[in-house]
Every structure is written in structure tokens, then in C-alpha cells.
Amino acid sequence: MQMRREGHLIPELNHSIPVVADVFVRTCTERVRPWLTKSGPAAMVDQSQVPGDELCDARRSLCCIAPNQHAVSNGARTFVGENASLQNMERKARIKKQLLEPKLSPSSYDTAWVAMVPLPGSSREVPCFPRCIEWILQNQQTNGAWGLAHMDSSVNKATLSSTLACVLALQRWNVGREHIRRGIHFIGKNVSVVMDEQIAAPIGFNIIFPGMLSLALGMGLQFPVRQTTVDGILHLRELELERLAADKSSGGEAYIAYVAEGLGNLSDWNEVMKFQRRNGSLFNSPSTTAAALIQNYDDKALQYLNFLVSKFDGSVPTVYPTNIYCQLSMVDTLEKVGISQYFSSEIKSILDMTYSGWLQRDEEIILDVSTCAIAFRILRMNGYDISSDELSHINEASTFHNSLQGYLSDTKSIMELYKASRVSLSESELILDNISYWSGNLLREKIFHDDVQSSSILAEVEYALKFPFYATMDRLDHKRNIENFDLSGSQMLKTEHWPCCVNQDILALAIGDFTISQSIYQSELQLLKRWVKENKLDQLLFARQRTTYCYLAAAATMFPPELSDARISWAKNSILVNIVDDFFDVAGSREELENLVELIEKWDEHYKEKFYSEQVKILFYAIYTSTSQLGIMASVVQNRDVKKHLVETWLQLLRTMMTEADWRMRQYVPTVKEYMELAIVSFTVAPILLPALYFVRQALLSCVVNDQEYNELFRLMGTCCRLLNDIQGFERESGEGKLDSVSLRVLHSDGSMSIEAAKDSIKRSIASCRKDLLRLVLKQDSVVPRACRELFWNMCKICHLFYSHTDAFTSPSEMITTVNAVINEPLKLQIGNPYFAAQSEK
């Protein structure tokens, strides 16, 4: 099997791309078979021929019997069967285990420092942690190094630092002479790396490595390097200390304490101990804690290290505890690649525990900027009652810089703060506004000055700045995150380590899930195109033909395969309302418009009314038959008759459009209030979204549909969508002589408001409504089911994306790239990790 790297397509991934087979039913039920268009692997249900009640069950039992075999490029195959299903069950089981019990990679560097701690009361002649020494002896690499092994045999500064630390530990207890010799040889062979400024350095390297070298020389160790090289390395620490002497900030003090193992007797260890946490550690760092314990005995520090050595069987990680951050990072990753729905119970358990820790102000959360930010964002977006007041300690850039991560100007921490600050639920959350302002500026400065070392983090920063979370499509984000999933990316603290959320099972499961979903989307889109022809909608030449765009909005937000009915309902009604909108705007005469409204009013008794034109006839029957079929299906799902509600939704829309058409024909200029009361309805979202709510597998009672909260969700969503459309469509509609919220604000201001001022005012209204909408969507005690509330938010996100820079829905080409990415184009995977390389050799 051949593979190509970096951005190229992958021909065969039989080993590394699984299929999420359990989203498909392996055989078609007998009740569906009469409506199969074909037999064999390409079998599909011709849904247009299935009676409504049968279709409801049919879709649940069969999305399609086999996916498009070309969903992954150049011959990559997806298959459905028991073996694939079993494979995915095993993957899910491993992911669940990792979620609940994050596995941390051992740190040679930190283990070496712990190994150097003497047994209390032994006159410093006996090691306190002999198991650490044994681990060091057993984990030297064949080239003499310690640290993470790299497939390309490259040597970095972290490897040199880990190797020197392990050599020191063995020399300290006079064991492993051959290991020491090989380690010293490795350092001497690669010593040029130390002074190479083009190679990324661990935190504090210019203090810690020279400090360890000085300690090694004091132990009598000799290195096969020139004295000038040794002097040059030692001079690195002198220069760094000179720089730090001029820095009197709290962040600088924290940094000096964090890298204190590189200072030895030069450090004021009493000052260092001021940073000790309740768990006994210093910064949750085993190496710093061990270095402090070597200098001065501390019972809590000893207990901390004893616990780690016991828990990790002789080694220690580079940070502990980090469970909360690891778990939240995994939850974030699962959400970002679109497979979190398979782990809902585990995620809820993790978030419940995190919320408990948040309320108790757990140090593991509050004292770590990244953990605090990601906890805030994920808890809030999952409906937990989280106050932004808890971020007051990093409200200003100055307070952030006083932290260790702020002093280090850690890009990932800043990015997490920026993403957290965007999840605002009120205009009064000034803390979030402040954080958004300064963190956004810092990120832009980093990009401008090329100050982001990791290409993957740089791409994520650029994306976060360009596309706020409320202007994205879920499935488009999933694809991007899958394609840029970095399995090989280590992270750098004082040493190099593997992030706990890097998991090839996650990537494999996500690839298979997306591939199968994409195949389903392609099949559903073809069904919709047949439906358009069968209902003669393509014969209405006045109408914008936007079948693909209409389906895109459904597929990109209601992406799970089992939500097929919701997607089809959304897309059909979206097609219909856009054609009706064009009919009322440009094509229909007053008589035709009134005729269509009267036909909808009569509904089942429409035969009593004549059709004014063929256009009216086509439009009415398309609305009538589709709404009737969807009404039957939705009634089965809801176990009550909901057809009347669907008809009322259409009738309300058409009556509102008729009023607006009458205003236009009479050249009536409404007030802004009059305009908005109708415009929220006439934007057409009601017949699209409301029927789809019945298909998201939640009971939606009639009392809920009539509840004030339900109506408020619709009002806020409709306001956002209408105002976004008005801003981008202003020039076009003004040219056509139409009024909107922009022109009306200017007209009614008596010349005091410019067009730009009107747009700015509207943008503020949009932001306020969006925050209020999100607050209702995330509300804990709600009469409207969460899955239904999320559809209101999804519609708002779609409108933000479509109307963020232009009227992308009206443009025939603006969203083509997005359509192809979500529906048509196969995944293009970045192959940058040894896992794929190993698979390609099998």
C-alpha cells in the first residue's frame, strides 16, 4: 500500500480508516424492499415513492445499504459488516477508557530529577526513589539518549536536556556506568544543537541545561566537547539571569521559581517554596518539586512525589495533576471532529466532576490559565451555570502577564482565553469583553511577528480569529479538524511530551464517521434534486435554484446519519420558502399572490378555488403535498397530530409576505417597529426550522410550541437572521426600490443617521440578540428540549456564515467551496505521524 504525504490524497487506508458501521443497518427491512430503486451494494430507498408512514420507519431502518465507494479518494474503501462494527466498538471502548483515565506519557527529564532526591535521614547517601533509577536504566534508547523517540532520528534540545538529567541521576548514585558513557557520547555528538537558535527550546532551557552541565562538571563528569563550547553553554545562563534581574514582575518571579532546578544554590529556595500548592507540588511540576526537596526537606512535597512514583510505576509525567485538562481536551477534540455523540455518558460524567471542581475553586482548574479557560467554555456551552466572574483574575492583560503562562506568552493559553471570551451570554459580561479585546490583540501580534512556533497552533489561531464560533458550520469544522489532526505533534514544557488527547482511535473513528455521513449526504441530495423535478419546481424560471445550498445548511448542522428526516424536512421547506420569496418579490402579480394565500387558507378544500396561473398551481401543490407528507411523518414521530401546526406556519408566512407586498405596491413606508414585526416572520425561517424540530428525536408537546420561551427563541433567532440579511442585502434591495431595516433607520432619522451608522446600530442589535439567544439555548431549566433549542442556534450560525461578508445565499458561486467540502470532496489527510507510516508498510 502506497501513501503520499503532506496534503496529498491517500489511496488506501484499509488499516487506518475504519468505518462507523453501526450507523448503518446491515439489511433492509421487508417493509422497505418494495421501494428499493436497485438491488445490491448501491441499493437506495426511493423515498418519493414511499407512503409517509412507511417512509418514517424506512428511514430509520435504512439510510442506505452501502456508502459511495469513492467517498475517500483514489480507491479508499468503506465497507459495512460485522468485522468493521466490531472494530469500531473496540475503538470506542479504548477512547472511553482514555476519557475516564487519561494516560500520561512518562517524562525522562522529570523522572531523573525525582531520582536524585535522597532518602530523608540517610545523610544524602541513599536514593529516596530507587524505582526511578531502575526506570532510567531500563529506558535508555539505543543511541544513548533519553526522551521521546522520533521517527526521523532528529535530535532536539528537549532530548539533550532529558539525557543530561538522566546522566546526572545515575552519576549521583554511582550506577549505570555504561549508560552514563553512552549518554555522554550522545550529548557530545549533538552538542551543536544546544547553541542552535533555529531549534525550538523547552521552557527555561538556557537556564536549566547550563545549570545541569555545571552540576555534571562538579560531579567530575567529562564531555567530549571543546572548552570554548562548554564556556559558551554556561554563558547562556549568565545572559538569561542578567535579563531576568531587570524584570521585577510577578510573572518573572514565577518563571524563576519554575526553572529553579537550573539555578541550584543560586536560587532563594524559601522564595521558591512560596509557590507550593495544596497538593505539595510546585507548579504541578515533578522536576521543580524534586529540586526543591533536594535543597530542603518538605513533608508535603515528599508525599506528592511518593504518590506519583507509586501511581506511575517508577516514572513520573512532566505535569501532574493534569487530569481535568486532559479530559477536557479530549472532550473538545471529540466535539471538534464530530464524534462526541458516541461518548455522551462519559462526557457528562467528566463535565459533572469538572463543574464540581469549578464550584470548589479547585487549584487544578483555577491556577492554570488554559484549564480555566477551556473549562469555562466547555461547561458553559454544555449548559452548566458558569459565571464569567470566575475569570476576573485574568480580566486584564497585565494580570495575565503576572501568571507563569502569561510571562511565557503561551500561545495556546491565550487562544483558549480568546475562545472562552467569545461565549458571552449578556451585554453585561464586561470581563469577557475585556479578555476578548486583549487576547485577540495578542494573537494578532503573534501572527504579525511570526511568533507562533507550531504550525498546527498557528492554523488554529488564524481560524479562531477569522471565524467566530457563532459563524461556522459544524460539519465543515469537523472536516477541517479531521484533515489537520496532528497525531505526531508533541508539546513542549520543560521537556517534550505527548499530549494526552492525541489518539489514533479518535482520528480513525472520525474518518469513518465523516466518510459514511458524506455518502448519505450525497444520496439525500440526489433525492432532493429528483423531488424538485417531480414537483416541477425547476420549471419556475423566476426562482433562484438553490437546492444544494438549502441542503448544505441542513447537512452541515444536523449531521448525524439518523437525523435524515430532519435534514430532508429542512431542505425541502428551505427550497420551497426561497421560491415563494422570489415569487412574492419579483414574479407574482397581486392576483397570483392573493390566489396562493387563499389556496393555503383553504388547504384540504383547495379544490373549491381556481388556480390563477400555472405558477401558482405548481407552488401550491409543492407546498401542499410536501407539508402533508411531512405532517404525517412528524405525527408518527411525535405520537400526536402536528400537521395543523405545519400548515399554520406556512399560512402565517404567506399572510406576512402578502402584507409586505401590499406595502410595496402602495409605496407605504412602515416604521422600523412595524417592519421588524413582519420581517422576522417573512425572513422565511419558520417553515424551515419549525417542522424539522419534530424530527430530532425529542417529544415536542403542543404546550411547548405555544410557550413563551419557544416564541422568544424564534423571535431572537429571526431578528438575528433578518438583520444580518438586511446589512448584506441593503445595496441590492435599495437598487430594486425595496425598504429594509438599514434604509428605514436612515429615513426615520431625519438626516441624523448615515448608512454606516445605521449598519453599526444594527450590528449591535445582532450581537445583543445573539447573546440572548445563546443564553436561552444553554439554559438549564427549559420547557423546550435542548436538541430543539440547538436548531434555533444552528439557524443563527448559518445566517452568520452566509451573511458574514456578503449575501452568500444569493450569490451563485460564493458557497460552492463549502458545498463541495461538506458534501462532495473526499477527505484530504495530513500525514504527519508514524502511525500512518507504519500502516503503509504492512
Protein Blocks (a to p, Z undefined) as FASTA:
>chain_A
ZZdeehiacfblfklmccdfklpcfbdcfklmmmpfbgcjlbccdfklpcfklmmmmmmm
ombfbdcfklpgghiacdddfklmmmmmmmmmmmmmmmmmccddddfklmmmmmmpcceh
ilopacfblmlmmmmmmmccfkopacjddfklpacfklmmmmmmmmmmmmmnopaklmmm
mmmmmmmmmmmmmmmmkbccdehklmmmmmmmmmmmmnopacdbdfklmmmmmmmmmmmm
mmmmmpccfklmmmmmmmmmmnmmmpcfklmmmmpcfkopahhiaklmmmmmmmpgcfkl
mmmmmmmmmmnoopacfbdcfklmmmmmmmmmmmmnopmmmmmmmmmmmmmmmmmmmmno
paklmmpmklmmmmmmmmmmnopacdfklmmmmmpmklmmmpmklmnopaklmmmmmmmm
mmccbfklmmlmmmmmmmmmmmmmmmmnopafblklmmmmmmmmmmcfklccfklmmmmm
mmmocfklccddfbccddfklcfklmmmmmmmmmmmmmmmmmmmmmmmmmmmmnommmmm
kbccfkkmmmmmmmmmmmpfklmmmmmmmmmmmmmmmmmmmmmmmmpcfklmmmmmmmmm
nmmmmmmpccfbfklmmmmmmmmmmmmmmmmmmmmmnopafklmmmmmmmmmmmmmmmmm
mmmmnopacdfklmmmmmmmmnommmmmmmmmmmnopacdfklmmpmklmmmmmmmmmmm
mmmmmmmmmmmmmmnopacfklmmmmmnnopacfklmmmmmmmmmmmmmmmmmmmmmpmb
dcbdfklmmmmmmmmmmmmmmmmmbcfklpmklmmmmmmmmmmmccddddfbfklmmmmm
ZZ
